[in-house]
Amino acid sequence: MQSSQAPKSFNLREQVVRQVRSEIITGRKAPGSVYTVPGLATELGVSTTPVREALLELSRTGLVSPMRNRGFRVEQLSLQALDDLFTMRELVERFALETLARVGLKDPHPVRLLADAVAVAVEQGDVAGYIASDQAFHEALVSQAGNPLMTRLVMQLRDDMRLYGIDSEEGLQRQKASVQEHYQMIDLAIRQDVQQIGDLISRHILAWKPLFRSALAGAS
């Protein structure tokens, strides 16, 4: 009985994590806002257990902070912290994809499926779906370089970002442009083109910086 319930609880927790994370990193939930476990559970129509687990998971990433007997407060991100994240993301992800290109992408099929999922999310205007599938694509791509520690670092830096303005008109256009760039990364990794894939991931990351920075400044 326990084994049949565990996947359901896990899936609910993941659904809550995905929704709350999307609200926070896109700026729909302002810094200083408070999530309560009972309130969020009622809003989502689920029990309090997966909500509490989801908020605790998000607190470990620094997106929210637990407040004794009050709930979880959405944390602020400074412009300097955002700049630092972009600096580190470009440095680490460029190294990761150049490493992948040196060894070559051995199994492109699962990564292409995830690139397809990103494309579908963009076509449907599903911002939360785009965020989730984009994360999954980059994790799957980097993981094929064969360095789990590097993969965890790349994903941690991505998790720390605030994607303010991603659902604006400019953000939607940038999402569309990123779709083709994903397929190009796959092809360059297969061809083992170290220089081109490094240049591409740098552009892929830094193209978002003016948008996020402007939107975050406006929200502060």
C-alpha positions in Angstrom: 0.0 0.0 0.0 2.8 2.4 0.9 4.6 1.8 -2.4 1.5 2.7 -4.4 1.0 5.9 -2.5 4.6 7.1 -2.7 4.6 8.0 -6.4 1.4 9.9 -6.1 2.8 12.0 -3.2 6.0 12.5 -5.1 4.2 13.7 -8.2 2.0 16.1 -6.2 5.1 17.6 -4.5 6.8 18.0 -7.9 3.7 19.7 -9.3 3.7 22.1 -6.3 7.4 22.8 -6.7 7.0 23.5 -10.4 4.1 25.9 -9.9 5.5 27.8 -6.9 9.0 28.0 -8.4 7.5 29.4 -11.7 5.5 32.0 -9.7 8.6 33.2 -7.9 11.3 33.2 -10.6 9.0 34.9 -13.1 8.2 37.6 -10.6 4.5 36.8 -10.4 5.0 36.3 -6.7 6.7 39.4 -5.3 9.7 39.3 -2.9 8.3 39.5 0.7 5.1 37.6 -0.2 4.3 34.8 2.1 3.1 31.3 1.2 1.2 29.4 3.9 0.9 25.6 3.8 -2.9 25.6 4.4 -3.5 28.5 2.1 -1.5 27.0 -0.8 -3.0 23.6 -0.3 -6.5 25.0 -0.5 -5.6 27.0 -3.6 -4.2 24.0 -5.4 -6.8 21.5 -4.1 -4.2 19.2 -2.6 -3.4 18.0 0.9 -0.9 19.9 3.1 1.8 17.2 3.0 3.1 17.7 -0.6 2.8 21.4 -0.1 4.9 21.5 3.0 7.5 19.2 1.4 7.6 21.4 -1.7 8.1 24.6 0.2 10.8 23.0 2.3 12.5 21.9 -0.9 12.3 25.4 -2.3 13.7 26.8 1.0 16.8 24.7 0.5 17.4 26.5 -2.9 17.0 29.9 -1.2 13.8 30.9 -3.1 11.8 31.1 0.1 12.7 31.2 3.8 10.7 29.5 6.5 9.1 31.9 9.1 8.3 30.3 12.4 4.5 29.6 12.6 3.8 32.0 9.7 4.8 30.3 6.5 7.5 30.8 3.8 8.6 34.2 2.6 9.7 34.8 -0.9 13.3 36.1 -0.9 14.6 39.1 -2.8 17.4 38.8 -5.4 19.7 41.9 -5.9 20.9 43.1 -9.3 24.5 42.3 -8.2 23.5 38.8 -7.3 21.8 38.4 -10.7 25.0 39.7 -12.4 27.1 37.2 -10.4 24.8 34.4 -11.4 25.1 35.2 -15.1 28.9 35.4 -14.8 29.1 32.0 -13.1 26.5 30.4 -15.4 28.4 31.4 -18.5 31.7 30.2 -17.1 30.4 26.8 -15.8 28.0 26.0 -18.6 30.4 26.9 -21.3 33.0 24.7 -19.8 30.4 21.9 -19.4 29.3 22.0 -23.1 32.9 22.3 -24.3 33.7 19.2 -22.2 30.7 17.4 -23.8 31.8 18.4 -27.3 35.3 17.0 -26.6 33.9 13.5 -25.7 31.0 13.8 -28.2 27.3 13.4 -27.6 26.8 9.6 -27.7 23.0 9.4 -27.3 21.2 12.3 -28.8 17.7 10.8 -28.9 16.6 11.6 -25.3 18.0 15.1 -25.6 16.2 15.7 -28.8 12.9 14.6 -27.2 13.4 17.2 -24.5 14.2 19.9 -27.1 10.9 18.9 -28.8 9.2 19.4 -25.4 10.6 22.9 -25.1 9.4 23.7 -28.7 5.9 22.4 -27.8 5.7 24.5 -24.6 6.8 27.7 -26.6 4.2 27.0 -29.3 1.5 26.6 -26.7 2.5 29.7 -24.7 3.1 27.5 -21.6 5.7 29.5 -19.7 5.8 27.1 -16.7 6.1 24.2 -19.2 8.9 26.0 -21.0 10.8 26.6 -17.7 10.5 23.0 -16.7 11.3 21.5 -20.1 14.2 23.9 -20.6 15.7 22.9 -17.3 15.3 19.2 -18.2 16.9 19.7 -21.6 20.0 21.4 -20.2 20.4 18.9 -17.4 20.2 16.0 -19.8 22.6 17.6 -22.2 25.2 18.5 -19.6 24.9 15.1 -17.8 26.2 13.4 -20.9 29.6 15.0 -20.3 30.0 12.4 -17.6 30.7 14.7 -14.6 27.8 14.5 -12.0 29.3 17.2 -9.8 29.5 19.6 -12.8 25.9 18.8 -13.7 24.7 19.6 -10.1 26.6 22.9 -10.2 25.1 23.9 -13.5 21.6 23.1 -12.3 22.1 24.8 -9.0 23.1 28.0 -10.7 20.1 27.7 -13.0 17.8 27.1 -10.0 19.1 30.3 -8.4 18.1 32.6 -11.3 15.1 34.9 -11.4 13.5 34.9 -14.8 11.7 38.2 -14.4 10.1 39.3 -17.7 10.2 35.8 -19.3 6.5 36.0 -20.0 6.7 39.5 -21.6 6.6 40.0 -25.3 10.4 40.2 -25.4 10.7 37.2 -23.2 8.4 35.1 -25.5 10.5 36.1 -28.5 13.6 35.0 -26.7 11.9 31.7 -25.8 11.2 31.1 -29.5 14.9 31.9 -30.4 16.1 29.4 -27.8 14.2 26.5 -29.4 16.5 26.5 -32.5 19.6 27.0 -30.4 18.8 23.8 -28.5 18.9 21.8 -31.7 22.1 23.5 -32.7 23.7 22.5 -29.4 22.8 18.9 -30.0 24.3 19.0 -33.5 27.5 20.7 -32.4 27.9 18.2 -29.6 27.6 15.4 -32.0 30.1 17.0 -34.4 32.4 17.7 -31.5 32.7 21.3 -32.4 34.2 22.7 -29.2 34.6 26.4 -30.2 31.1 26.7 -31.8 29.2 25.1 -28.9 31.1 27.3 -26.4 30.2 30.4 -28.3 26.6 29.3 -28.7 25.9 28.6 -25.0 27.5 31.9 -24.1 25.1 33.7 -26.4 22.2 31.5 -25.3 22.7 32.5 -21.6 23.7 36.2 -22.0 20.9 37.0 -24.4 18.5 36.8 -21.4 20.6 39.1 -19.2 19.3 42.6 -20.3 15.7 41.4 -20.1 16.0 39.8 -16.6 18.0 42.7 -15.3 15.6 45.4 -16.5 12.5 43.5 -15.2 14.2 42.8 -11.9 15.2 46.5 -11.5 11.6 47.5 -12.2 10.2 45.1 -9.6 12.6 46.3 -6.9 
